[in-house]
Amino acid sequence: MYRKKTRGWSQHLDFMLIDVLSLEIAFFLGAGLSFGWDQLRVNFFAITLAVNIAVLNLAIMITSNAYEGVIRRNLFNEFLKTSRSAIYVSSATLFFIGLTYTGQRENIYRMLMLSIILYFAICLPACELWKRYLRRRLQIKNHTGMLIIARTDRLRDVIPELQEHNYQEYRFVGVALSDKEPDIDKADEILRELETEQLGRLEVVTVRENLIAYLSYHWVDEIYMDIPIGEDLPVDLINEIMDMGITVHSAIPRMEELQARHKNIEWICSKATITTSLGYVSGRDLFLKRIIDILGGVVGCICTGIIFLIAGPIIYLTSPGPIFFKQRRVGENGRTFMMYKFRTMVPDAEQRKKEVAQAAGQADALMFKMEHDPRIIGQRQLPDGRWKRGIGGWMRDLSLDEFPQFINVLRGDMSLVGTRPPTVEEWMRYKPSYRVRMSTKPGITGLWQVSGRSQIRDFDQVVQLDREYIENWSLLLDFRILLKTIQVVIERKGAM
């Protein structure tokens, strides 16, 4: 019976356990050295903090998939991984301490510093020793024996790729030639060329005509079958092999030519399909992203209320009219929604947009941005040529006008991080390749905004940045963009 290999974070529970135990041991040693061992036994805060640190560390490892490819990592990469974990955990711990503890802060900081040093001293050697044990165990045990079925002219492509991406998971027992008229001598010559010191040289053990007879007298756990382009799947042969209890992996031809970053085999309506997409998100990550959006949306709406109390009357007195501006935008996969902002332009700004865009030479621009837009509330040019900035300009400069979009985040129309939603007019003028921007939920901020904001005028560059975000999406990337957004807003880079 074929046992599917474990994938994802659960594949590395052993390393995660080592990590958590190392951090807890380091924490208690640091706390004992800082507060004294007698106090530690009765210090309820220290015990609470230890539990929170363990849960937090586990959550960080799961969400960031910290131990992906751990067996292949060298000591330097392991050090980088441990450094990131230490930074995340210590930052969150300091935040927790700031909210809940008002005692001996000097001892707390000393405890954290000692704990981080001890964490490195314990976790790095422990992980390295466990990796060495696993590598030795993989070498010693009789792991899965795999027979490769391929055509002679495909050996130079198939063998190196299989060997490169196999880390002692399979023991290749030989090659079966699938040619109608196999040339064993030529195949042996190719296999000699492909011989490596680590894996040795594979040999031709049989041909397709004698495959069933070979399998009847030789033990093979699984078979990798390369299907050349233009050839049909040999269903009868596969069924015959499976009847013997042997698992068959059939390579899908031309799969590597698909430009999609993510390729998966799925069953859709009882049919085996190849699912290709630029980006991929698991149900777990989607759930966590939504939870973060809700928490951020609640905080953002509170801030919106405070800004409204201060800026609302000023907007109304400076430019009588509605305080909020709403506009229909295009969201994920073409779904439209009403987006909210604080009004920073005159009430008839939308009617004047075409006139202003033509005057600025941007009549055909897919993303209209103007440094000194005369429609902005309070913006006017002085006799000496300088521009006077009003309430509208200051709010846009500090991105305060964007805060009502937290309402859209709570409603689920938008996310904290994503791509910027276009207007319906802009969407209708998109080229097919531009529509990739809307294959994900739009966000208040995104990779484009933190890479230059309004300084980026080339729309193709905007699309490329959005595509890069979609292809490389992760919760960690969202977190980095949020931090970068705060920096960009504070420094007021590229705002208009």
Secondary structure, 3 states (H helix, E strand, C coil): CCCCCCCCHHHHHHHHHHHHHHHHHHHHHHHHHHHCHHHHHHCHHHHHHHHHHHHHHHHHHHHHCCCCCHHHCCHHHHHHHHHHHHHHHHHHHHHHHHHHCCCCHHHHHHHHHHHHHHHHHHHHHHHHHHHHHHHHHHHHCCCEEEEEEECHHHHHHHHHHHHHCCCCCEEEEEEEECCCCCCHHHHHHHHHHCCECCCECCCEEEEHHHHHHHHHHCCCCEEEEECCCCCCCCHHHHHHHHCCCCEEEEECCCHHHCCCCEEEEEEECCEEEEEEECCCCCHHHHHHHHHHHHHHHHHHHHHHHHHHHHHHHHHHHHCCCCCEEEEEEECHHHCEEEEEEECCECCCHHHHHHHHHHHCCCCCCCCCCCCCCCCECCCEECCCCCEECCHHHHHHHCCHHHCCHHHHHHHCCCEEECECCCEHHHHHCCCHHHHHHHHCCEEEECHHHHCCHHHCCCHHHHHHHHHHHHHCCCHHHHHHHHHHHHHHHHHCCCCC
